Amino acid sequence: MPGPTLTPDLIARAPKVLLHDHLDGGLRPATVLEIAREVGYTGLPTSDPEVLATWFIADAPGSDLVRYLEGFAHTTAVMQTREHLERVAAECAFDLARDGVVYAEVRFAPELHTERGLTLDQVVTAVLTGFARGSAAARREGRTIVVRAILSAMRQAALSETIAELAVAHRDQGVCGFDIAGPEDGFPPTKHLSAFHLVQRENFHMTIHAGEAFGLPSIWEAVQFCDAERLGHGVRIVDDLTNVDGEYRLGRLANYVRDRRIPLEVCPTSNVHTGAAASIAAHPIELLRRLRFRVTLNTDNRLMSGITLSSEFAVCADAFGWTLDDMEWLTLNAAKSTFYPFDQRLALINTVIKPGYAALRASA
């Protein structure tokens, strides 16, 4: 018997796990405006928070990754001081908790936040302090969330080894992994092998943006040369699938990714907005789910896509007929794929996620 049909109420009350969310892609529009006024930043296209929220969402016909990335110049401009980084991080943790997220790994690139004199170490410390502050505020409302950081290096820059060292240095303060982000085409992950090898030698964790705007070579290098534990997006793995008389045959790379249970950090609405998918209905997440890849559902950039993790589940449930059972399967995939230590991961699954879904079934 299929599980209960997903309703907005069930989705809102269900415990959720988020693996792929960018700090500079999730600010509140009002916060962007307030900080811009404080620091004298005049580059914003409007001073109206509602109009600004609409402007950030790159969903007009013909939108692509270039248009999608325009907003980040504005968000990073207001994330250049300790006070403002703490505020943005605290609001991030609090907003995720209010959306029913019980565990999140939020990534950011420290090198983008040093324009006003902060050191890389000070940037990381400010963000971690903000996460703790926001999580504490959520607890006062009766909501429990664990938020940990992934440090991203920009693949078009030359600081990846430094950022990897920074991530390892803060591993006991709340940083759980290392990532590279930025344009895939022309900047393959193999350009950053020294950073990935450093992470491996330190017995630390890594995820790599691969298979979003670029195809199978990006995924192949991330997996086979860099030993990525997870793939940021990874949806272009469908290029290695062949439909033969209604049955899908997996190529060698697709088989390897599925056999190894390498998690895919899939972000459907973001993929539509960047032109990586034509629509939610045409997005390959449902095919990958049915073929039992280790699929997880994520937001990517909540501000730029105008979404929450709950709304992402809702649009996918509407498009693909997902039930509460499907939502639990995707959430457990995410929980199993976290960079949380094993004991804590197991406790999260057995004391929060599974009981939460069991209670929802009983009430449905």
N, C-alpha and C positions, 0 to 999 in steps of 0.2 A: 504494500500500500504506500503510495506517495505521501510525503509529509504534508502538513497544512500549507495552504496557499499563502504566499508572502503578502502581508498587508503592511501599510506604512507603520501601523502600531507595533506589529511584531518585529519589523526591521529596527525600529527605534529602540525597542527594549532588548534586542538581542545583543549579547556581548560580541564585540568585533575586535579584530587584530589588524593593524596597519603596518605594512613593511616598506612602502615606497611613498613618501610624502616629503616635499621640499619646504624647508622653513621659509625661504624667501618667496615661495609661491603660495603661501597660505595666510597672508596678513589680512586683518580687517581693514576695509577701505577707510573707515573713520580714523583708524590708527595711522594709516599712511598720511592722511591729511593733517592730523594733529602734529605728528613728528615733523612733517615738511614745514609747517609753520614755525615750529620751535627752532629748526636748524637753518631756516632761510632757503629751503630748496624750492625753486620756482619752476621746475620742469614739468609739473603735473598738467594734464590736459584740461582739468576742471577742478573746481573747489567744492562741488556738490558730491557728497558721499555715494548717493544712489547712482548718479550719472557715472561716477568713477568706477563703481562696481561693475556697471554694464560695460564700460570701456575696456576694462581688463579682460573680459571674456572674449576670446578670439574665436568666435563661432560663426562669423559671417561667411557666406559662400566664397570659396576661394582662399580661405585662411590656410596658412601653412606654418611651418615651424618658425620661419623668420618673423611673421606677425605675432605668433604666440610668444616669442621671446622678448618682444618690445617692452612688455610690462616689467621685466626684471630690472631694467635700468632704474625704474622708479622705486621698486621695493628695496633694492640694495642701497640706494641713495639714502634711505631713512633708517638704515641698519648699520650705522658706523660708530656708535658710541656704546659704552658698557650699559648705560641706562636704557637705551633704546633696544639693544639686543636682548637684554633681560626682559623688557616689556613684551616684545614680540614673541619670545620663547614661552613666557608665562601664559600669554593669551592663546598660543598654539596648544599647549597642554590642556588648558581649561576648556577650549572649544572642542577638542577631540573627546575629552571626558564627557562633555554634555551630549556628544553625538553617540555615546555608548561604546566608545573605543576603550578597551581595558588594557591594551598594550600597544605601544607604537614605537617604531624606529624612524626618527625624523632626521633627514640629512640636510647638510648645508656645506658650502665651500668657504672655509675660513679666509682664504686669500681674497675674497670679494668684500671683506669688511674691515679693511685696514686703511682706508683713505683718510681717516681723521686721526691717525697715529696709534691705534691699538696694535699690539703685537698679536701674532697668531695665537699664542697661548692665552692672552687676555680675551680674545674673541671666543674661544672655546669655553673658558671659565664662565663668561657672562651668559652664554647660551645654556650651559648646564645649570647655572644658578636659576635662570628663568624657568627651565623645565621643572625644577624642584618647587619653585614658588607656585607655579600654575597647578601642579599636582596637589600641593597642599591646599590650595583654594578649592579645588574640586572635592577633596576629601571633606572639607567643611560643608559641602552641599550633599554629602553622602555618596559621592561617586569616587571609585578607586581606579586609578590609571597609573601605569608604569610607562614613562617616556625615556627612551635612550637615544643617543645620537650616533649617526654615521657621518664621518667626515669625508667630503667629496673633494677630489682634486680636479681641476679643470684640464681636460685632455688636450686643449690647444695651448696650454701653458707649460711651464717647465718646473713646477714645484711639487710634483707628485710624490717624490721620495721624502721631501720635507713634511708633506701632509700625512704621509704614512707614518713617519716617526712621531708626529704630533698625536695621531690617533692612538698609537701604542702607548705613548706617554700618559694619556688620559683614560686608559682602559679601566682603571679602578675607580674613576670618578663619574662614569656614566657614558663613555664612548664605547660602542659595541662593535664598530666595524669601519672599514675603509671602502671607498668607491671612487670611480672616475665618472665625470659627467661632461656635458658639452657636446659639440658636433662630432658625430661618429665618422662621417665621410671625410677621409683624408687624415684622420687622427686615430688610427687603430690602437687598441689596448696594448699591443706589443711595444709601442713607443714608451710604455711605462713599466717595463718588466722589472726594473730595479726596485720600484715601489712594491709591486706584487710579491717579489721574492723576499723583500724585507718583512712584509706582513706574514708570509708563510713561515719564515725563520722564527718569528716571534709567536707562533702558534695563535695567531689572531684571525679575525674574520674579514671576508671581503665579498662585496657584490659589485657587479660591473654593468653600467648602462650598455646594452648591446641588443641589436635586433629590433630597434625602434624605427629610426629613419633610414637605416642601412640594413643590408640583408645578411645572408648566411655567413659570409666571411667574418663579419663582426662577432657573431655568436661563436663560430669555430675558434677564432683566436682567443676570445674570452675564456672559453672552456678548456681548450687544449694547450694553450701556451701560458695562460695566466691562472688556471685552476680556479675559476670563479665558483663560489659556493651557490650563488644565486645570480639570476639574470634580470637586470632592470629592464622591464618591458618584455623583451624576448619574443614578441609575437611573430616576428618574421621567420620563426622556425616553421611556420606553415608553408614557406617556400620549399621545404623539403618533404612535403606531403604530396602524394599523387592520388587523384580520384580515379579509380578503375571500376567502372560499372557500379558506382554507388558505394564502393568500399575504398577506404583510404589505406594506402601503403606508405609506410614511413621509410625515408631515406636513412642512410647510416648515421648522419648527425642527429636527426630527429629521434631515431631509436636510442642513440647514446644518451641524449638529454632526458628522454623519458625513463630509460632503464636506470639511470643514475639518480632519478628523482630530483633533478636540479630544479629548484623552484623558479617559476616565472612570475615576476612582479608586474602583473598586467593592470593597465590603467586605461580602460576603454574610452571614456569621454575625452581624456587628454589625447588619445590617439586619433579620435575624430577631429579634434580641434587643430591638430598639427598636420592633418592630411595623411596620416598613416593608415587610417581606415575611413571608408566612405560614410559609414553610419554605425550606430550601435547595433542595429539588426544585422549588418554585414560584418561586424567585428568577429575575428576568429576565436574569441574567448570561449564561446559555446562549443565549437568543434574541438578545441584543445581540452576542454573539460570532459566532453564525451569520450575522447580518446585517452583520458586519464593521465594527462600530463599533470605535474605538480603545479596546478594553477592557483594563484592567489589574486584577490581583487583589491585594488588600491586607488588612491586619489591622484597622485602625482603632484598637482598644483591646484589647491582648492580655490584660490582666488582667481587664477587665470581660467579655470573651467567652470567656476560658479557652482561648485558641488560640495557635498560632504560624502563620507563613506556610506552613510545611510541612503543618500539619494542615488549613489552609484549602484548599490544593491537594488534599489527600486526600479531604476531604468532597465537594468539587466533582467530583473524578474519579469518585467512587463514584456521585454523583447523575446525572452527565451523560455518563459513559463517556469522559472525557478521556484522551488518550494522551500520550506524551512529546512528540509533535509539537505538540499543543495547548498543553502547558505551555511549550514553547520559544517558541511564537508569542506567548503572553501575556507571557512574560518579555522578549522582544524589544520588544514594545509598550511595556513599562514602561521599558526601557533607552532607547528612542528618545524617550521622553516626559520624561526627567529634566531637571532644570535644571543638569546638568553641562555645562561648555563642550564644544563640538562635538568637538574633538580627543580629549579624555578620554572622551567618550561613545563615539566610534568605537572607541577602544582597548579600552574595556570590552566592547563587543560582539564585536570581532574577536579579542581575545586571551584573554578570560575566558569569555564566555557561549557563543559558537558552538563553540569547542573543547571546552568542558565538556559540552555536549549531544552532540557528536560522540563523545566518549569514552564517554558513557553508552550510546549506541546500540551501540557496538562491544562493550560488555561485557554488554549485555542478552541 
